[in-house]
Amino acid sequence: MKAFVYQGPGLKAMEDRPKPEIQAPSDAIVKMVKTTICGTDLHILKGDVATCAPGRILGHEGVGIIDSVGSAVTAFRPGDRVLISCISSCSKCEYCRRGMFSHCTTGGWILGNTIDGTQAEYVRTPHADTSLYPIPEGADEEALVMLSDILPTGFECGVLNGKVAPGSTVAIVGAGPIGLATLLTAQLYSPSELIVIDLDDSRLAVARKFGATQTINSGDGKAAEKVMALTGKRGVDTAIEAVGVPATFLLCQDLVAAGGVIANIGVHGQKVDLHLERLWSQNVAITTRLVDTVTTPMLLKTVQSKKIDPTRLITHRFKLDQILEAYDTFGRAAETQALKVIISV
């Protein structure tokens, strides 16, 4: 089969690989139909994710059709159309019983990280009964690809961890795909202000279309000053970091109000300064999280009822044999104005 392979920092290629086989009774083999590229994949290609070794097939998102199942799989059978969660969960270990599927002792974020992923013609999915979701009849499969990772990540790591509430003030630092997914889901809680901050005016324009009440280009170094002007010099109740670089996390520390929350979403590949000399007395909470996908069933219903339309995030479409071009387009988002790309297999 054709597969996209990480070959080491800065190195990638399409390769011919054997079709995966059942390795455990709880496995399923899924024939991929649609997948996408995540910002985390770009971090892997930079060498920022030490757990992902060269030779790995990348990708942790997508929809497909069950090809075969292990003897212990009871919820699915060949021919079923399924949504693949970016997180694999056994549902039985201590972490899973606490709802921390991302820390499952035999799962978690393993697809496209410690085992081969979804940017291929077929993928092996462990713990199939509790890591796959049936696709409702008539559902938009491109919309559901956004439910593999980006929508639950923005919602869980940003909105829920950030304690977004009716009437609260929120700043989202980063108007890339994950920041925009956070913007879409934050509106379920009716905050009074949704301020989106980025360096790219085109992405800020998209944020306004998606529901931002204010947008700020941080290129002049005055983003914090502008947020303070908008909030009566208080700062925001929730500052959400949605990029994963030191400058954006530092900015969140400058934006948050006393008693507020800094919710980190971004994948950080290098150390960041934490200014406790300023924050120690401010009753500020800092949260981190790897998405658990515990909200996927709820978000699936929300998408089906048209309360959220994640297809608005899709800007480009490619075939699997064009995936190198897709990565180039996604990686040069400032030039190509790419948000999410759909790859049809």
N, C-alpha and C positions, 0 to 999 in steps of 0.2 A: 504494500500500500504506500501511497505518498504521505509524507509527514514533514512538518517543519521542525527543525532540530537546532537547539542551542549547542554550539560547538566551543564555547568559551567566551570570555569577555570580548565584545565587539565582533564575534563570529557567529554566523548563522547560515543555514542552507536547507533546501528541500532535499530529502533523501527517500530512497526506497527502503521500507522497513517491513518485517513480517507482520501479518495481521495478528493482533493480540489474541490470546487464548484465556479461557477460564483458569484461574489459579486457585480460587477458594470457592467453597459452595455458595457463598453470598455474593459472588461476582456477577456482573452482567457485561456482555459485549454490546456496545451501541454503535450502530452505523451512523456517523455524523451527517447531519443535514445542513446545519448552519452553526457557525462559531464566530468568535470575534477576537480582537486584540485588546488587552488590558494594559493600563499604565504599569502594572506590576511586571508584565512581560518585558517592558522596556528597561525596568530596573534590573531584571535578570540579565538581559543582554549587556548591561553596563558592568555586570559582575557584583551588583549590590546585594544579591541574595545568595548567601554562602551555602544554603541547603540544596540549591539546584546545581547539579553537577553537569559538566559538559557531556553531550550525548543524549540529553533529555529532550523528548518531544514536548513542546510548550503548549499552553492553553488550558484553561480551567472553566470554560464557559461554553454553552451551546445547547442545541436541541438535536434530537436524533430519533432513530427507530431501533428498538431492541432487536438484536441479531440472534443472541443466545443468552441463556441464563444458567447459573449454577443450580445445583440440586436443592439448596436451601432457600432460593428466591421464590416467594409466594405471591407478591403483589404485581408482578409483571410477567409477560410472556412474549415470545418473539412476535414482532409486528406492531407492538405497542409504541406509540409516539410519546417521547418523554423529554422533560426538561432536566438537564444535568446541573446539579448544584455544584458550586465551586468548592464546597466543603463536604467531605465524606464523614458520615457519623454512624457509629455502631449502635447508638441509642441505649447501650447497656452499661458502659463504663461510668466511673464516678463523675467525670467531666460532662458527659452527655446527659446524665441524670440531673445535672445542675444547669442544663441548657447551654453549656459551653462547648458546642459541637466543634468549634475550631481547635479545641484541645483534646479531642477524642484520642484515646491512647493508641488506636489502630487506624485512625483516619485523620481528620482535620484538613488543612490545606495541603493535600498531597498531589492532586492532579496538576501536571505541568510543573511540579516542584520536586518531589521525591519519587514520583512515578510518572510514567508517560501520560501526556495530556490530550486535549481535544482538537488540536490543530493538525488533524490527520483524518484519514478516511474512516478509521475505527478507533474506539477507545475502550479500555477495560475500566469499569467503574466498580470499585469495592463497595460493600454494604449497600447493594442496589435497592433493597426494600426501603431503606431510610435515607437514601441520598439522591434518589430520582423522584420526579413528580410527574404524574400523568398529565398530558396536555389535553385540556378540554376541547370538545368538538367545536370546530370553527374558530379556534383561537389564532391570533396573529403570531406566527412563530418568530418573526423578527422581534416583536415586542417582548416575547418570552425570553429571548437570549439576554435581554437586559436584566432579567430576574435571576440569572445564574449568579451574578456577583454585584454588579454596579448599583442596582436599586436597593437591595438589602444592605449593602455596605454603607451607602450614604445615609440610609434610614437608621440602621442600628448604631454605627460608629459615630455618626454626626448628630442626627436628630434625637435619638433616644439617649445616647450617652451625654449629649449636650443639654438635656433636659429642656428642650424647646417647649414652650407653653403658650397658651392663648395670651396675646397682648405683650409677649416678651420681645426683646430686641435681639437680632441675630446678625452676625457678620460671618460670611463664608469667604475664606481666603483661598482663592483658586477657582476659576470658572471653566476648568476642564471638565471632562465627562463626569468625574466623581463629584465635583463641586456642583454641577448642574443637576445631577441625580439627587443630591442632598437638597438642593433648592426645590425641586419638584415635591419631594416627600415632606419637607418642612412645612409646606402649606397645608398639610393635613391637620396641623395644630394651630393654625391661625395666629402666627406671631404678628405684632403690629409693624415691625420693621424687618425687612430682609435685605441686608446690604451685601452686595457681592463685590469683591476686590480682585483685580487681576491686572496684568501688564498689557493684555491684548484687547484692543477696543472692539474687535469683531466678536470676541467671546462675551464681552460685556453687553454688547447689543443683543446677543442671544439670551443672556441672563435676564435682560429686561423683558424680552418676549415670553420668557418662562415664568415671570412673576416677581422678579426682584423689585423692591420698592425704591432702591437707590443702587447705583453702581459707581465704583471709584477706580480710576486707573492709578496704580501705585508707583508708576514710573518716576514721578517727581519726588518720591520719598516723603510725601505728606499725607499718606493714607490715614495714619493714626490721628493726625490733626483734624482731618476732614470728618472722621468718625466721631471724634469728640464734639465737633461742632454740630453734628446731626443728633447727638444724644444728650445735649445739655451738659457736656463735659463729664458725663458719668461713665461712658463706655458702654459696651453691649453686655447683655445678660449671658449670651452664648457666643463664643468665638470658635469657629470650626476651621481647622487646618486641613486643607484638601489638596496639598501639593507634595509635601515630603522633602522640603529643602530647609536649611537652617533659617533663611531669611523670613519665610512665611510663618514658622513657629515663633520666631522672635516677634513678628508683627502681632500675632495673636496675644502675646503677653502685654503688648502696648494697648490693645483694644479692649480687654476684658474689664468689666466693672467689678467693684467690690461685691463679693458674694456670687460672682459669676462662675462660668464653667468654660475651660478650654478643652475642646474635644478634638483629639488628634485622629485623623484618618490616614494621612499620607504615609507612604513607605519611606522611611528614612534610611539612607545609606551611609550617613556620617553623623558624627556627634553634633549636638545642638546645645547652646548655652541656655541654662535655666536661671533666670534672675530672681532668686529667692530673696536677695537683699531688698527687692521692691515688693515682692508678692507675699512675703511671709505673714504679713499682718492683714491681708486683704480678703481672707475667707474664700480664696479662689480654689476651685477643684480642677485638677488636670486629669483627663481620662484618656486611656488608650484602649484599643480593641482590635482584634482581628474579627472580621465578620463571622457570626455564628450561623446565619441563615435561618434563625428560629422564626423570623417574620415572613419567610417566603410564602407560606400558605395564605397569610393575610394579604400580602402584596399581590399575589396572584388573583385573588378575588377583587382587589381594588382595580387592577389593570383590566380585568374582564368586565367590570362594571363601568369602565371608561372614566373613573375618577382621576386616574393618572394615565397619560399616554407616553410611554417611554420610547416610542418610535420617533419622537421629536429629537431624540439624541443621535439618530442615525444620519450620517452625512454621505457616506461612501459605501459602495458595494463591489465586491470582488469575487472571483472564483478561487478555489484552493490553489490552482496552479499559478495564480497571480499574487500569492501571499507575500512574496518579497516586495512587490510593488505596494501592497497594502501596508506593510511595515514601514516602508519609506514614507508613504503618505501620512500615516499615523504619527510617525516620529517627527515629521516636519509640520506639525499642526499649525504653527504660527503662520506658515506660508500657505498651506493647503486648506486651512480652516476646517480640518477634520475634527470631529467629535468621536463618535463611535463608528467603526467600520463593520459591515457584515460580510462574512466570508461563506459563500455557498460551496458545499462539498459535492 
